[in-house]
Amino acid sequence: MPDQAPILTITLNPALDMSTEVGEILPGHKLRCAEPLLDPGGGGLNVSRAIRALGGDSLALVALGGLTGDRLAGLIRETGVTFLSILGPGETRTSLSVREGATGRQYRFMLPGPVWGEVERERVFTLLRATARPGGYSVISGSQPPGVPDDFSAHLVSSMEGARVLLDTSGKPLSEAVARPIGGLEILRMDGEEAESLTGHPLHSREETADFAQSLVRRGVARKVVVARGADGNVIASATGRIFANAPKVTVRSAVGAGDSFVAALVLALARGQSDAEALSLAAAAAAAAVSTEGTRLCRPEDVMRLLPQVAVTEL
C-alpha cells in the first residue's frame, strides 16, 4: 500500500441513508417499495468510505445522536472505516432515495438534522485540535448542522492548525467562504451550478470555468479551486496553472455519491504525493464509477481502474 499523509474527514450532519425502488410514484396511493438498502451517509463519511474502497486510510469524525445514531455507528463499523464519534444533539437524521422504475427518475428526500448549540460547537473544536495532523489533509464535506453560523467552516479550519483542508460545501456557507476567504484553506470544491450562482452568469466553456476558479485563487479564497462541470468534466486551478480532466462516458444509474467519490479520490491521491493532474484524473474516474452504481452506493475500485484510461488531462 502506498505511503500517504493522514486524512481526517468531518461529518457533523450525517444521515442514515435509505434507498429503495418503486414501480411508479403516484399521489394518494400506498407505494409498495423494494427491500431498502441502508448505508451510513453524510459528505465526510462518504468520503472516508470511498477512500477505504480505493485502498486508503482515513479517520472519520462523526456527530451521532439517539437511536438512529446508534444504528448508524453499527453500519460504519460494518464498512471497516475507522471513526471517532462525537455526541450530537437530538436524533441523527435519516435520508431517503427512491428510484421510480417506470421512468428511471430518482427522488431524494433529505431531513434537516438536529439543531446545534454552543456546547456542540465547542466540543467539535476541541476534538479537531486534538485529532487534525499538521501536514495531513482534512475534509469538511456535506451540509452544516442547523443552528451553526454561515462562517462555521472558518472556525473549523482555524481549529486545525497546519492541516491542509479541503472544503466541499454549498449555499450560504459557500458564499461566505468566497466573500470572506478562510485563511490557509488548501482546496475549495464546488459544482458548476454553484459556480454560476457565484458569478451570476453561465460558464459556457471550460476556459470560462478555469478563469473563474483561478480568480478565486488569486483573491486568496484557497490555494486550489476545483469546479465540477458535470458530464463534461472537472477543472482544477492554482495560482500558476489550470487543468481539465474529462468525465468518462457511463450509464448514469444514480447521482448519489459522485461528488463524495470525487473528493475521496482527489484527496487520497494528493495525500500519496501525486500531482494535481494525477489526482484530478483519479477523481474524475471515481465520480464516473459512482454514478454507474445503484442507489447510495459509492465508487467500486474495479470500476475506477477500468475507467481511468478514459480520462485525458489537458492544460487550459
Protein Blocks (a to p, Z undefined) as FASTA:
>chain_A
ZZddddddddfbgcdddddddfbacehiacdddddddddedjklmmmmmmmmnopacddd
dddehjklmmmmmmmmmnopacdddddehjaddddddddfknopacddddebjaddfklm
mmmmmmmmmmpcghiacddedjddehiafklmmmmmmmmghiacddddehjllmmmmmmc
cehiabdcddfklmmmmnopacfbfklmmmmmmmmmmnopambdcddehjnbccdddfkb
ccdddddddddfbfghklmmmmmmmmmmmmnopafklmmmmmmmmmmmmmmpghjbccdf
klmmmmmmmpccddZZ
